[in-house]
């Protein structure tokens, strides 16, 4: 018989010491879009030949997408192939991914490839879709626009599991709501000590908040040429909605809901307001959203705006878009391009220099 020992009786109100631990497995997910230009020139390059995306990093590891226009092997005759390539190759890593073609309106195809799971290693550094798409279905499809295809890679990298102690303290501390309190302060107007008028619409605010968030407001409200506290300050050349959004960001460090869709016109006006009042984080946020929304119709006006307000990163994104293959022609037909030529003629040389660089790289 086994040794059956009874636990000692505990004194009333006494508890045994208790510890806990748990295994934690995290993952990182990211998207990479690989744009394949000049598809008609790649068709017929040969089985096993591929073009590759630039290297991108997910989960601290380097990856790339490879596209085989004529298939990766002879077994996939009549099909193009697409693979995810593990560039780091320094350790085994588990990943879940899919590769799909984007339609020309920026949406994923309704017929999507399923997710793949694979453990990448130095001995198995690539995995993907041997029969990615039938070549006969590419021409005339919504995937092909101006002889270009876009492959979207959605990749989840699983990190190594770790064990950590579990806190036994059950007190839950809610996340910070400071931005909500400041937003309520702006909305309620309690304690407001300055009033602005924008196209006849009044806005009440707090001088100290504005001054500490904007060097321009600080100079206007507390500098030698400060506005009279009893007067209503008139704001020219700005729409009420944009000024309201500017105040919202100054108080909460977030964009209001009606500006989160990233529409180019609203973001352009917001960038001008942010630059005017020296709200650098808002200006960079607008730069990012505008760079993500660049298209043939908006790139010229966005570039002119970036040039006027010294937005170097947005400026570079616009130039690269205009110089990309088969883009400059359609852009030159827009009214925005005519305005760009009239307002910023010197910048066209940089666009042409970038076009020349791209062609030199392709020829080499």
Buried (B, 14 or more C-beta within 10 A) or exposed (E): EEEEEEEEEEEEEEEEEEEEEEEEEEEBEBEBEBEBBBBEEBEEEEBEEBBEBEEBBBBEBBBBBBBBBBBBEEEBEEBBBBBBBBBBBEEEBBBBBBBBBBBBEEEEBEEEBEEBEBEBEEEEBBBBBBBBBEBEBBEEBEBBBBBBBBBBBBBBBBBEEEEEEEEEEEEEEEEEEEEEEBBEBBEEEEEBEBBBBBEEEEBBBBBBBBBEBBBBBBBBBEEEEEBEEEEEBEBEEBBBBBBBBBBBBBBBBBBBEEBEEBEBEBBBBBBBBBBBBBBEEBBBBBBBBBBEBBEBBBBBBBBBBBBEBEBEEBBBBBBBBBBBBEBBEBBBEBEBBEEBBEBBEEBBEBBEEBBEEBEEEEEE
